Amino acid sequence: MSSLHVRCAFLYPLLVACFTASSIWHIHVLKSLCSSISGWHDFAFFRVWYTIMDVQENWPEIEKAAKEKRRELVLQGAVIDEKISLNGGLCSTIYSLKLLNYLEVIQCPSLTEIHGDIKNLTTLTSLIVCRNKLSSIPKTIGHLKSLKVLDISVNNLNALPDEITQLSELNTLNVSCNNIESLPDGLCHCTKLSIINISKNGITRFPDDFYRLDLLSTVIASENYIEDLSGNVHMLSALKVLDLSNNKLSDIPYELSDCSKLKEINFKGNKLKDKRLEKMVNGCQTKSILDYLRAGGRGKGKGSKQADGDGDKADGGRNAEKTQTKKQRKQKKKNEEDEDEVDKLNRLVVKVLHISDNPGAFTVKVANELKDVRPYLVCCVVRGMNFRSGNALKRFLAAQTKLHDDLCGKRTTATIATHDMQLLKGPLMYDARLPPILKIVPLGRKEMTAVELMRQLQLEAEDQRKQRKRQNVSGLHKYLQLLDRKELYPCLVDAEDHVISFPPITNSERTKIRKTTKELFLEVTSSTSLQICKDVMDALIVKMAELNKFTLEHREEAGSEGESDVPPDPASDGTTSGELIIQQVRTVDPDGNLKVVYPSKTDLSTDVGNLNVIW
């Protein structure tokens, strides 16, 4: 018997065991064993075994979806990523699920390309393949004629296939956080396109036919290199939200004021030629900016052209020239006064109190065990927020949700938590605990362990999928997987050992903020970086200052909403000035060594031109 036969006979039982186990790891081992046998290609038996093993394994998630004739399939996280890595891509049987309406594959860095016949998924209405490492999108995507939502954000895409313009039913397109330099021509054929997010790319211009999208209501194009916004923007008759912050714009066309439905614009971070307009952009409300554009700004719009024409007809000769000179001087003086008034009205004042000036300042101790769980944390105390007036609290909660969706990446990069300082008992401990031991009173629920809470949320997610066959599950359930395979869970604990925060899942009902809250304790946690925590906290404080200013200017009447309806006391809460007071908070290690203090001198250095930070 040859040495090859001896080796084959020796490995035969092991190979059978690997095949019987039929897990991906065992199959991977089997392939390696077969490949290592010198001359095995000449041995028919092993050639057959290797061929069997080389066939992609059917994933149980896909088999279950096929068996139950499910219309929604969600694949995400480390387990799926490992399968994709070993298979060299998605399992090909996924393309046989012709009943699918919703397909989501996220957080799988091994997914670099989409192979297979994606065109077979003809009933697909939502395709979510974000937070992967895709370098391209197959041209066959143009065959998905029923597709309404396409989210390919946070990948490595350099370009979009022209075939995207064939998606006539497309309503929402999200290609943010890629390396795309241009949008394909022909987007006007996506006649039902309503929402487009192209932020954080390298795009320099909108294609000419972009302005022919009659139903386009939301355009998010921040952090690109866009140099020009065409006057044809007035053709976007359904436009409600336009975000072109942090681009390369030098002008804003006055035709933008003809978009009658426009409710929210953002041009911050652009170096505009009209410096008065630039200051207004950094502080004023949308209506003020549109009124300024409508009036012609400094002689470039409709209003000023008409005024100049009337002046030319009414005056003549030298008297007209003198009169015009006087008018110009008068107008210049008025403009300067207006600019000063705009600066004064739009100034956001934030005052920072140092720890050294407050011996009773909060300190948060951070456990060493958090290093491999969720290690990054920044905190601060905020006074001066007025939640009593009208819908001030609702606006604040809505702003927090928007930050979670945008800057925090649906809570995957960072999470914000807010607490009523009057309900806190320090010192605080940022700890890591076993799931069965960690107990919390979640918002709107009774006390339970982390295990019980996670199980309950998973059941609710499953119920939602059944009830909303064509809709995605709520935001809460999308980040449950962030704690997958974690032996310890992060939590913020007060002096009485009450868990007041369980990031990134929920806060505690014990410290919930209400309309009567005068002083807040803010926390931002992350498993990504300390800097993202600081960036999110900076953005949150700026937003709080803006909301406080809005509440002060509109002077809404107090509303109870089930809370105490006692009118605010200016002498006690200091909200009449709109000034926010930020108290520094230190985080330290178990030995008391300083980890971080927020805010520090390098924090709150945002691009908001009207933000005045007093140290």
PyMOL commands that set and color helices and strands:
alter all, ss='L'
color gray80, all
select helices_A, chain A and resi 3-21+24-36+40-42+44-54+60-67+78-87+92-96+118-120+139-143+162-166+187-189+208-212+231-235+254-258+275-281+286-294+302-314+317-346+355-357+368-372+392-405+421-423+450-467+475-478+480-483+509-511+530-554+570-573+575-577
alter helices_A, ss='H'
color red, helices_A
select strands_A, chain A and resi 72-76+102-106+126-128+149-151+172-174+195-197+218-220+241-243+264-266+348-353+363-366+376-383+415-420+428-433+439-440+448-449+489-493+499-502+506-507+519-526+580-588+594-598+611-614
alter strands_A, ss='S'
color yellow, strands_A
deselect
rebuild
show_as cartoon
